[in-house]
Amino acid sequence: MSVLKEQEFTKQFDMQLWKRLLAYAKPYKKHLMLLALIMMAVAGVDVIFPLMTKYAIDHFVVPGTIEGISRFIGGYVLLVILQTFNVWQLIAVAGKIEMGVCYDIRKIGFQKLQELSFSYYDKTAVGWIMARMTSDIQRLSEIISWGLVDLVWGGTLMTAIMGVLFFLNWKLALITLVVAPFLVIISLFFQRKILASYRQVRKVNSRITGAFNEGIMGAKTSKTLVREEENLKDFQILTNEMYASSVRAAIFSAVFLPVVLTLGSVGTGLAIWFGGRGVLLKTISYGTLVAFISYTIQFFEPVRELARIIAELQAAQASAERVLSMIDSEPEIIDEERVVKAYGDLFHPKKENWPEIEGNICFQNVSFTYKEGEKVLENFSLEVKAGENIALVGETGSGKSTIVNLLCRFYEPTEGQILIDGTDYRERSQLWLQSNLGYVLQTPHLFSGTIRENIQYGRLDATEEEIVQAAKLVNAHEFIIRMENSYNTQVGEGGNRLSTGEKQLISFARAILANPKIFVLDEATSSIDTETEQMIQQAIEKVLRGRTSFIIAHRLSTIRSAHRILVIREGKILESGTHGQLIKKKGYYYDLYTNQFKEEKEIQMMKAQ
């Protein structure tokens, strides 16, 4: 089993990463351009207000007259109305961009998760995936939309203010802006610290999401083992780590802003000191000084906002790295280009080119080793004729599940070939094979929805009659029609409103509805009661007739009618034959069967007492 480990990121501010991320906003190019224009308009109006104040002081306050004030008031009101309209538009447009980008990245991420191989899920915790698909992507969409708002507004406003300051008095402008280089140096220092802190925050957040997921999914187990207190302690350790990481990140962000404020205040103080002397010396007007003070305060407001955005960009980069690392993950099992060209891919199948499957299967000197180095199969060979029913038995870890996972192409052989109807299955598309597979797991998974919908997942275009026929074929129809809403009964999350046996029958009906040529039953009767087992056993005999099938069996009584029983040990076939042949041989299978038979008889006798 591979160790679940979070990916580490160490790169400082990554312009290439942000270019890639902005590519997801390309469909909203017109909205972005409109938003930029609106923000320029907002900044432009903001720049005009201090000039209006200067005009009022120099033309009304200092001379002590109100001549022409009505026109001034009218112009000021129009500016307020224009700014109100601008702000309303920017909120509407930025909101559309945020929701659209969030939707698009999540859609791309979910599609990638459908394409990735089983091995990705072996080494990636569900909680980490959930954190990437929810909070990380939400953060990115916010920074792309609202971050752009502040960047364009701040950049335009600062440029316009500098232009006006130099126009009003270039000497005073230079004195006021002397603090700007210090702001750049401080920003570079803090952005490195903030990014490192937020990376740790996002990493711990993934682990917390994973702990949430495990706590909810394993609630019954926790209660039966009375682990509530221990679980709480484990969770507190994680939340304490999250608290410490978040506080550290918040401290750097919190210190950054006061430093910027202090430097801004220094700039404003310089404007008042030297500007005040200019007023006393009558080199500048009183209105110009007031405008200068307003502009210096206004100039450092976007600087403060840009400082905040830099801090948020560091946090967002930590999210961006994690989301793009998921999107960039390559499936280990991929179809070659010529195969895709001929047969299509997962989302664009060319079914008209798919050959029919008869069901002849051949393992030719197949070896398989996990990436971590654990060898499971070595030179494994097996030939199965179409329609043959093969049972696999053996100890846990003997390689039974690996054999069927290789057959289903969830994994591929490290060495050797698997032939279907005489052709290496890598010469066909994954979807071609898996569309012809019926797979029933030991622990069946049902989706939230009705019984009908869950059966119909096997073939979405199935008619009502076909759904009912599939349920009848697996002996599920009787219990379904006894339920409150029959086929419209809600199964609950994960099917939690149904018993394990009922879920198993529905998943069996779902598998058979697809009319697969190859069937795999992975210990499908090990977790159910004897009565349901008999129902499934009857269904198996009907359903598997004429189909190539592999049954991984825990209860050996369920495989007595198999055409061939293979005893697997350490990745090799130890014994092979029918039930009768293996019993006569009195080998490993005989010992397994007789021991299990005795145990079942003892349990029955104890129940009868």
KELUMZA-989051 format. One record per residue: y, x, z of N, C-alpha, C in turn; residue in three letters. Coordinates in steps of 0.02 Angstrom, whole numbers, plus 50000, padded with zeros to 5 digits. Example, Ala and Ser with C-alpha at 12.3 -4.5 7.8 and 13.67 -1.06 7.14 Angstrom:
BEGIN
497165066050390497755061550390498355066050390ala498885064250354499475068450357500025064550394ser
//
This chain:
BEGIN
499405004350000500005000050000500625004450000met501095003149956501695007149953502165005450010ser502565010350030503045009350085503685006350056val503915000950086504534997750063505125001950086leu505515004450039506065008950055506675007150014lys507245006450048507875004850014508125010849974glu508375009349914508645014649872509295017349901gln509375024049898509975027149926510475028549869glu511135027849885511665029249837512155034049871phe512375039149834512825044249864513435045549821thr513485042749762514035044349717514685041349742lys515245045249733515905042749751516115037649698gln516755035649700516985030249656516755031549584phe516385026749556516025027749493516355023349439asp516755026549397517105022849344516615019849294met516085023549277515595021049229515265014649255gln515115014549320514805008649350515275002649343leu515925003649356516394998049351516494995849279trp516455000549231516484998649160515904994049142lys515314995949167514714991749155514804984849186arg515074984849247515144978549282515644974049247leu516194976949222516694972949187516434970049122leu515894973149096515594970549035515324963449046ala515144961849109514904955149124515464950049123tyr516084952449124516664947949119516884946949047ala516544950349000516754950048930516764942848902lys516274938548919516314931648894516944927948916pro517284930648968517884927348994518514931348975tyr518464934748918519004939148896519664935348890lys519644929448860520244925448851520534923248919lys520084921348964520314919449031520624925449067his520324931349058520594937349090521284939149062leu521354938548996522004940048966522534935048990met522344928648993522804923549018522984924949090leu522484926949130522614928449201523094934349208leu522994939449166523444945249168524164943249151ala524244938949100524914936649082525224932649139leu524824928349171525084924349226525314928849283ile524904934049298525084938549353525714942649337met525784944349273526404947849253527014943249263met526904936949246527444932049256527614931249330ala527084931049372527194930549445527584936549470val527374942549448527724948649469528444948749444ala528544946449382529214946349353529684941849392gly529434935949412529844931449452529984934449521val529474937849551529574941049616530134946249613asp530184949749556530694954949548531384951849542val531424945949514532074942749503532394940249568ile531974938149616532254935249678532744939849714phe532584946349726533084950749759533724951549718pro533664951449650534264951849609534694945649619leu534354939949629534734933749643535104934449710met534764937549760535084938649825535684943349818thr535604948749779536154953449766536754949849735lys536594945749685537124941949650537494937449700tyr537104933949742537414929249790537874932949839ala537644938849863538054942649912538694945249879ile538604948349819539184951349786539674946149757asp539424940149740539854935149707540074929449752his539694928149806539874922449849540034924649921phe539604928949950539684930750021540274935450031val540264941149996540804946150005541494943449984val541544940249924542214937649905542414931449945pro541904928149978542054922050016542214916149973gly541864915249917541984909649871541324906249854thr541364899849833540764896149811540834893949738ile541284897049703541374895249633540764897449593glu540464892749557539864894049516539214893849555gly539244891649618538634891649660538124886349637ile538384880849608537914875549585537454878149531ser537734882049484537314885049431536804889849463arg537034893649512536594898349546536014894649580phe536174889249615535654885349650535164882349599ile535434879749543535004876949491534514882149464gly534774888149451534344893549426533824895549477gly534014895749541533544897649594532984892449600tyr533154886049597532644880649600532164881149542val532434882549482531994883249423531504889049432leu531744894549462531294900249475530734898349524leu530914894449576530414892349625529884887849592val530114883149549529654878749513529194882749467ile529494887649431529094891849386528574895849424leu528764898449482528294902449522527734898049550gln527914891949570527404887249594526884885749540thr527124884649479526674883449422526234889549409phe526544895549411526164901749400525594902649450asn525754901349514525244902249567524684897149558val524854890949540524334885849528523874887949471trp524164890649418523774892849360523324898749378gln523584903549415523184909449431522584907549474leu522664902849521522104900749563521574897249520ile521794893049474521324889349431520934894049385ala521294898649352520974903249304520524908249340val520764911249394520364916149432519734912849460ala519794906549482519214902949508518674901949455gly518894900349393518414899549337518064906049322lys518434911549323518134918149309517634919949364ile517824918749427517374920449483516714916749478glu516744910149468516134906149464515714907949402met516064909149347515704910749284515344917349288gly515694922549313515384929249319514804929049368val514894925549424514364924949474513744921649443cys513854916249406513294912749373512944917349323tyr513324920849282513034925049229512624930849258asp512894934249310512534939949338511894937549372ile511944931849407511334929149440510814927149388arg511044924349333510574922449280510224928549251lys510614933849238510324940149212509844943149262ile510054943149327509634945849380508984941949386gly509024935249383508414931249390507944932349330phe508234932949270507824934349212507464941049219gln507834946049245507524952549256506944952049305lys507024948049357506494947249406505874944049375leu505964939849324505394936949290505024942149247gln505404947049223505104952049178504754957749215glu504974959149276504714964949312503974964249329leu503634969749331502924969849345502774968749419ser502144967349434501934966149503502104972049548phe502084978049520502194984049560502894984049591ser503384981049557504064980749585504064976749650tyr503694971249651503674967049711503244970149765tyr502794974649746502404978349796502844982749839asp503374985449809503784990449845504494987849860lys504634981549845505304978749858505244972449901thr505544972649959505504966950005505894960949977ala505644954949991505964948849968506674948349994val506784950350057507444949950086507954954150048gly507734960150025508184964449987508384961049921trp507894957949888508034954549825508514948749838ile508404944849891508834939249907509544941549921met509624947149957510294949749971510664951649907ala510304954649860510604956549796510814950449756arg510384945249756510514939349715511034934749745met511174935349809511654930749841512304934449860thr512314937549919512944940349945513204946049902ser512764950449876513004956049835513344953649771asp513024948949736513304946349673513934942349687ile513954938549742514554934749759515144939549770gln515024945149803515554949949815515824952749749arg515364954149702515574956949638516004952049599leu515804945749597516194940749559516884939849590ser516924940349656517574939649689518034945449671glu517764951549672518184957349659518404957549586ile517974955249540518154955249469518724950249456ile518684944449488519194939349476519814940449518ser519744940049584520324940549628520574947749634trp520134952649628520364959649629520814961049569gly520624958249511521034959049451521724955949462leu521724950049495522364946649509522834951349546val522574954249600523004958549642523184965149607asp522714967849568522864974149533523414973249481leu523344968049440523854966849388524524965049420val524504960649470525124958749504525454964749537trp525044968649574525314974449609525584979649562gly525194981149510525414986249462526044984249426gly526074977849403526674975449367527274975349413thr527184972849475527734972249521528014979149540leu527574983949554527804990649572528184993949514met527914993249453528244996149394528934993049384thr528954986349389529594982949379530104984749433ala529874985149495530324986949551530594993949542ile530144998749523530385005649512530915005749457met530805001849405531285001549350531964999049374gly531954993649414532574990749440532914995549489val532514998849533532795003549581533155009249547leu532835012049496533155017649460533775015149421phe533755008849399534335006049364534915005049412phe534755002749473535295001549522535595008049549leu535145012949567535395019349594534805024249593asn534815028749544534225033049534534135038049591trp534685040349622534635045049678534295041849738lys534535035749755534245032149812533515030349798leu533365028849735532675027249715532205033149728ala532425039149709532015045149720531905046449795leu532425045549836532365046449908531875041449938ile531925035249917531495029849943530755030949925thr530625033449864529935034149839529625040849855leu529955044849898529695051549914529025051149951val528885045449982528255044750021527655043249976val527765041549912527215039449867526655044749861ala526805051349852526255056249846525805056449908pro526115055449968525715055450029525235049550030phe525465043850002525025038049997524415039549954leu524495043049900523935044749855523425049049891val523665054149927523205058749962522815055050016ile523165050850055522835047050108522325042150080ile522495039050024522045034249992521395037549971ser521435043449941520835047149920520385048849979leu520695050750034520295052450094519925046350121phe520305040850129520005034950159519485031650114phe519575031950048519095028550004518395031550009gln518355038050021517695041250030517365038750094arg517745038450148517485036250212517265028850210lys517695024850179517555017650177516935016150135ile516855019650078516275018550035515635020150071leu515605025850106514995027750142514825022550195ala515335019950230515215014950282514955008450253ser515245006250198515034999850169514345000350137tyr514165006150112513475007050087512975005750143arg513115008350202512675007350259512655000050279gln513234996650277513264989550294512824985450247val512874986650181512484982750133511744984250140arg511574990450156510874992350166510564988650225lys510934988550282510684985150341510674977550329val511154975050291511174967850275510534965750239asn510284969950194509654968450159509074968050208ser509064972550255508514972550304508554966250348arg509164964150364509244958050404509014951950365ile509194951650300508964946150258508204946050254thr507904951950249507174952450249506874949950314gly507194951750370506954949450435507014941850442ala507564938950415507634931650413507044928550376phe506914931250317506384928550274505714928850309asn505554934650339504904935350373504864930850434glu505434930150470505434925950529505314918650513gly505604916250457505514909250437504804908250409ile504594912650363503934911850333503364912750383met503484916950435502954918250483503054914650549gly503434909050548503594905550610502964903250647ala502484900450611501864898050643501484903750675lys501434909250638501074915050665501414917650728thr502084917950727502454920350785502324915950846ser502294909450836502184904850892501474905450919lys500984905950874500294906450898500164913050933thr500534918250915500454924850948500954925751005leu501374920651016501884920751069502314927051062val502584927951001502974933950986503724932550983arg503944926751008504644924951001505104930251033glu504944932451093505374937251128505374943951092glu504784946251069504744952651034505114952350967glu505044946550932505414945750869506164946050880asn506384942850935507094942850950507344949950965leu506934953751001507124960651016507174964750952lys506674963950907506694967650843507304965750803asp507464959150804508034956850765508684959350796phe508704959750862509304962250895509444969550878gln508904973450870508994980450851509334980850783ile509114976550736509414976450669510144974150671leu510264968750709510944966150711511414970950747thr511154974550797511574979650830511754985250781asn511264987050738511394992250688511914989650638glu511844983250618512334980150573513024979950606met513034978250670513674978050707514014984850707tyr513624990050723513904996750726514164999050658ala513774997650605513974999550537514594995750515ser514614989250531515184985050512515824987150549ser515754988650614516334990850652516604997450625val516145002050607516355008450580516745007450515arg516485003050471516825001650408517494998250420ala517494993550468518114989950483518644994550512ala518434999450553518905004050583519265008150529ile518875010750482519175014650428519665010350387phe519455004150372519894999650335520514997950376ser520404996650441520954994750485521455000450494ala521215006650499521665012350506522045013750442val521715012650385522015013850320522655009750311phe522615003250327523184998850315523785000550358leu523705001850424524295003950463524615010350439pro524205015150414524485021350387524935019750328val524685015250284525085013250226525715009650248val525645005250298526235001650325526755006550353leu526505011550389526965016450419527355020150366thr526995022450314527345026050260527835021450224leu527635015050216528085010250186528715009250227gly528625009050293529195008250338529655014350334ser529345020350325529745026450317530175025850254val529875023450199530255022550137530825017650146gly530685012050181531215007150194531775010150238thr531565014050289532055017250333532505022050295gly532205025750248532605030450208533115026650165leu532895020950139533355016750098533945014350140ala533785012050202534325009550246534805015250265ile534525021050283534935026650306535405029050251trp535115031050195535525033750141535925028250106phe535635022350100536005016850069536585014550112gly536485014450179537025012650224537615017450218gly537465023850212538005028750203538365027450137arg537985025450086538295023950021538765018050025gly538585012950065539015007150074539665009150109val539585013450163540175015650200540635019850156leu540325023850112540715028050066540945024150004leu540715017850000540895013349945540645015949877lys540075019649880539765021849816539285016549789thr539055012149833538635006449811538895000149846ile538754994349815538984988049845538504985849901ser538774981449943538364978749998537764974949969tyr537874971149916537334967449884536794972049857gly537004977849830536514982749804536084985449862thr536394986849920536014989249977535494984049999leu535714977850005535244972550025534674971949974val534854972349910534334972149858533854977949865ala534134984049879533724990049887533224989149945phe533494986650002533054985550060532514980550043ile532704975050009532204969949989531684972949942ser531914977049895531444980049847530974985149880tyr531244989049928530804993949960530264990350001thr530464985050036529964981050073529474977950024ile529744975249969529334971949919528894976949883gln529154983149873528764988249838528144990249877phe528214990749943527644992949983527164987249999phe527354980949984526884975449992526304975949943glu526444976949876525874978049831525504984549846pro525864989649874525514995749894524994994149947val525204990049996524734987950049524154983950019arg524314979549970523794975649938523314980149899glu523604985149864523174989749827522744993849874leu523014995449933522614999049983522024994650005ala522174988250016521644983550034521124982949979arg521364982649916520904982049859520464988249854ile520754994149867520355000249865519794999849916ile519964997349976519444996550027518914991550004ala519134986049973518654981049950518244983649891glu518554987749849518184990749793517624995249819leu517744998649875517215002849903516634998449926gln516804992949959516284988349981515924985349921ala516314983549870516024980449810515604985449771ala515794991949771515384996949736514704997449768gln514674996949835514034997049869513604991249845ala513914985349835513544979549809513364980549735ser513834983249697513724984249625513134988949613ala513104994349651512564999149643511894995749654glu511854991449704511214988249721511024983049668arg511524979049645511374973949595511164977249529val511544982249507511394985449442510744989449446leu510584992049505509934995549511509364990649500ser509444984449523508934979349511508904977449437met509494976349408509514974349337509254979949293ile509364986249313509144992049274508404993649284asp508094990549334507384991949346506974990249284ser506554994849265506134993749205505434991549226glu505164986349194504474984449209504004990049190pro503494991149232503014996349217502554994449159glu502464987849151502044985449096502494982249044ile502524985348986502944982748932502544982648867ile502704978048824502394977748759502754982548712asp502374985848669502684990348621503104986348571glu503574989648540504044986248494503684982648438glu503174985748410502804982548355502434976348378arg502204976448442501864970648470502364964948479val502954966548506503474961448515503684958548448val503744962848398503934960648331503434955648303lys502794956848317502264952548289502154946248331ala502174946948398501964941448441502504938748488tyr503104941948487503644939548530503594942448600gly504094940548642504094942848711504054936948758asp504194938148822504124932948873504574926848860leu505164928148832505644922648823505714920348751phe505414924148704505454922348633504764923248601his504284919148622503604919948595503544917748523pro503114921048485502954919048416502244916348415lys502174910348443501504907548453501134906348388lys501514905648334501184904448270500764910548249glu500914916348277500544922548260499984924148310asn499934920148363499444921748415498734920048391trp498274924948395497574923348379497244919348435pro496764915248418496404911448469495964916148510glu495924914748574495494918648619494814915348624ile494284919248612493604916648622493384917848694glu493564923748721493394925148791492914930848802gly492764934848749492354940848759492784946348790asn492544949248844492944954148881492524960448892ile492854966248882492494972648890492944977648926cys492714980148983493034985749017492684992048993phe493054996648962492765002848936493035008848975gln492615011549019492785017649057493485017149089asn493595011549122494265010249151494335013749219val494885017449225495075020449290495765017749307ser495875017049372496535014649394496725018049458phe497345020749458497625024049517498325021349529thr498455019249591499125017149609499605023149607tyr500245021749598500735027149592500755031549655lys500565028649711500565032449773499975037249777glu499525036749727498975041549724498295038749744gly498275032349767497635029349788497225027349727glu496645030449719496205028849662495745023149682lys495725017949641495335011949657494725011449611val494825012549546494265012249498494205018849461leu493585020649444493475026749405492895025649357glu493045026249292492545025249239492155018749248asn492535013349260492225006749270492105003549202phe491495001349190491314998049127490974991449141ser491144986549101490854979849109490944975949044leu490414972549023490464968448963490294961248982glu490744956648964490674949548980490714945548916val490224941248906490214937048846490634930748857lys490874927948803491284921848806490894916348842ala491214912948889490904907548925490494909748986gly490454916248997490044918749053490444918249118glu490084916549171490374915849238490174921849280asn490674926049298490554932149335490824931449406ile490404932949456490624932849525490674940049551ala491214941449587491324948049615491304947549691leu490864951449723490814951449796490844958649820val491024959449883491064966149912491564966249969gly491594972150001492024972850058492764972550038glu493194971350086493914971750074494104978850053thr494484979349998494684985949974494184989149927gly493674985449908493154988249864493374988549791ser493914984649772494164984849704494094978349667gly493874972949700493764966549667494424963849637lys494944963549680495584960849657495894965249604ser495784971749609496054976349559495754974949490thr495104973449489494764971949425495084965849392ile495184960449430495474954449399496214955349383val496574959349425497274960649410497354964749346asn496894969349334496894973049271496714968449213leu496234964049224496044959249172496644954949153leu497024952649203497604948349190498214952249165cys498154958849162498684963449142499284963149189arg499164961549252499674962449303499794969949314phe499264973649304499284980949303498904983149240tyr498984989349220498624991949162498204997949182glu497644999049148497215004749165497585011449160pro497445015849208497705022649204497355026349148thr496705025049141496305027849087495835022349062glu495595023049001495125018248973495465012348940gly495055007448920495315001548884495004995148911gln495374989748903495104983048914495174979248849ile494604977148822494594973748758494484966248769leu494864962348732494754955048730494604953248659ile494004950548650493744948948582493774955048537asp493614960948566493554967048527494204970848515gly494764968348541495414971548530495724973448596thr495984979648600496334981848660496894976948675asp496904974248737497394969048751498114971448750tyr498224978048747498894980648739499144979848667arg498694977948622498884976548552499134969348544glu499134965648598499394958848599499934958348652arg500334953048651500874952448700500594950148767ser500964951748820500764949548887500724941948891gln501214938648860501244931348864500654928148828leu500414931248774499824928748739499234928448786trp499124933848824498554934048870498664929248928leu499254929648959499354925849020499434918349007gln499594916448945499604909348927498894906548921ser498414910948915497714908848910497324910048974asn497704911449029497394912649094497504906749141leu496984905249179497054900649236496904904649298gly497374904749345497304908949404497414904649466tyr496894904149509496954900249571496874905149629val497384905449671497404910349725497094907649789leu496934912249834496664910449899497164906149937gln497794908249936498334904449967498764901549911thr498664895249892499024892449835499764891549850pro500174892349799500894891249807501104885149767his501424880449802501714874649769502474875249772leu502794872549721503524872649718503794866149749phe504394866349776504704860349802504754855149746ser504584849049760504584843849710504004839149722gly503824835249672503284830449679502614833449658thr502084829849675501404831949654501374832249578ile501664827149546501654826949472501994833149443arg502574834849469502944840549443502554846949452glu502214847649509501834853749522501234854449475asn500904848949460500354849249412500624850749343ile501194847649326501484848249259501734855349245gln501844859449297502044866349286501534870049244tyr500914867649245500394870849205500524870049130gly500834864549111501044863549041501584858249041arg502194860349029502774856049039502794850048991leu502454850648934502464845048887501874840348896asp501514841048952500924836848964501134829648976ala500734824948952500864817848962500614815549030thr500814809649050500584806849114499824806249115glu499544804249059498814803449054498464810149064glu498734815449034498434822049040498484824749112glu499044823249146499124825449215498604822049260ile498524815549251498024811849290497324814249274val497184815549211496524817849190496364824549222gln496854829149225496754835649257496614834749331ala496974830149364496854828849435496164826049447ala495944821549402495274818749409494734824049399lys494864828449352494364833649336494224838149396leu494734839349437494644843749495494554839749560val494424833149554494314828849612494924828149658asn495514828649628496134827949668496434820949663ala496224817049613496534810549599496464805849658his495884805849690495764800949744496234801949803glu496324808049825496764809049882497504808049862phe497664809349799498364808549776498564801249778ile498134796849751498334789749748498324786449817ile498014789649866498034787049935498694788849970arg499074793349941499694795449973500244790249962met500754790750003501284785650005501574784149937glu501754789149899502064788149833501634790849777asn500994791349790500514793549739500734800249708ser500784800449642500974806649609501704808549619tyr502104803849645502814805249657502944807649729asn502414809049766502484811449835502784818449835thr503284819449877503584826049885503114830549923gln503004836749899502544841349931502874845449986val503544845649988503904849650037503954856950014gly504344860950050504434867950032503774871750038glu503564874649981502934878449981502334873949989gly502424867249983501864862649992501684861350064gly502174862250111502014861950182501854854850207asn501934849850165501764843050186501044841250169arg500694845950138499994844950119499544849750156leu498914847950161498424852550191498264858150142ser497954863450168497764869050124497294866850069thr496824862550086496354860050035496694855949981gly497174851650002497534847549954497964851949908glu498284856949936498674861649896498224865249846lys497624867149869497164870749825496944866349766gln496804860049779496604855549725497164854449675leu497784853849700498354852949655498464859249613ile498414865149644498494871249606497934872049555ser497344869649572496774869749526496914865149466phe497184859249481497364854449427497894857449382ala498374860849412498914864049375498634869349327arg498164873249352497864878549311497464875549253ala497094870249267496654867449215497054863649162ile497654861149181498074857449133498274861949075leu498344868449087498534873149034497954874648987ala497354872049003496764873048961496634880448945asn496574884648998496494891848987495794893548961pro495754899148924495104901448900494774906148950lys495184909148994494934913649046495174911149113ile494704910549160494874907849226494734913149280phe495194913649328495094918149385495184914149449val494684914349492494724911149558494684916649610leu495244917849645495284923249694495184920449764asp494534920349786494344917649851494664910849863glu494604906549812494944900149812494664895249863ala494074896549892493784891849940493714894850010thr494034900650022493934904050086494344901050143ser494874897250126495334894850178495304887350187ser494774884150164494744876850166494124874550203ile494124868150220493554865250257492964864250210asp492384862850241491754862250203491784856450154thr492074850850175492104844950131492514846350068glu493104849450078493524851050021493194856449978thr492834860950011492484866149973491984863049925glu491634858049949491134854649906491474851249847gln492064848149860492444845049806492664850249754met492914855949778493134861149732492534864149696ile491974864749732491374867649700491144863149642gln491154856649653490974851949599491464852649541gln492114853349558492624854149505492524860549467ala492354865949503492254872449472491704872049419ile491164868849437490594868349391490784864649327glu491214859449334491434855749275491944859649234lys492424862549269492994865749236492794872249202val492364876149233492204882749207491694882549150leu491414876849138490914876349086491214878149018arg490944883248986491184885348920491784890148922gly492024891848982492584896448989492344902949021arg492634908449000492504914849033492854914649100thr492484916349153492794915749219492574921349266ser493024923049311492894928049363493044924749430phe492564925149475492664922249542492594927749594ile493124928849632493084933249689492884928849748ile492314930349777492014925749825491984928749895ala492174924549943492074926250014491464922550039his491444916050024490854912050042490344912749986arg489804916149999489314917649947488934911449924leu488954906149966488614899949946488934896749885ser489564898549871489934895349816489774898549748thr489414904149747489304907849684488574908149664ile488164904049695487444904449679487294902649607arg487734898649577487604896549507487934901149456ser488244906549478488584911149432488074914349385ala488284915549322487834918849274487664925949297his488164929249326488064936049350488464937249413arg488154940349462488504942249523488534949849525ile489164952449532489264959749535489454961549606leu489064965949636489234968549703489644974949692val490284974649712490744980249702490814984249766ile490744990649760490844995049818491185001449796arg491765002949826492155008849810492295009449735glu492465003649704492655003549634492095004149585gly491475003549608490895004049564490444998049573lys490044996549521489564991049525488944993649560ile488834991149621488254993349660487634989449639leu487704982949630487144978649609487394973449559glu486954971049516487144966049467486544961649451ser486664955049446486124950449430486294943449451gly485824938749440485924931949464485794931749539thr485954926149569485844925349642485104926449658his484674923349619483954924049632483714931249625gly483944934549573483744941549561483964946149618gln484574945149641484834949449694484514948049762leu484324941749774483964940149836483274943449835ile482944943149778482274946349773482324953849781lys482864956649759482954963949763483024966349835lys483244961849880483334963249951483754969649964lys484304969849928484764975549937485384973549975gly485954976049953486584975049987486784967649986tyr486714964449927486894957349921486464953149966tyr485814954749970485344950950012485574951250085tyr485774957150108486004957850177486634953850189asp487104954150141487734950250148487584942850152leu487164940450107487024933350102486654930650163tyr486134934150185485734931750242486154931950306thr486574937150315487004937450375487504931750376asn487784930350317488274924850314487934918150324gln487344917450297486954911250304486804909950378phe486584915250414486434914550485487054912550525lys487624915650509488244914150544488444906850534glu488384904350472488564897450458488104892550494glu487454894250497486974889950532487124889750607lys487304895550636487474895850707488084891550722glu488574891750678489184887750687489014880350684ile488584878450636488384871450629488014868950691gln487584873250719487194871350779487654870550839met488154874950844488624874550899489034868150895met489234866250834489614860050824489194853950841lys488534854350827488094848650838487954847450912ala488024852750953487874852151025488394848051062gln
//
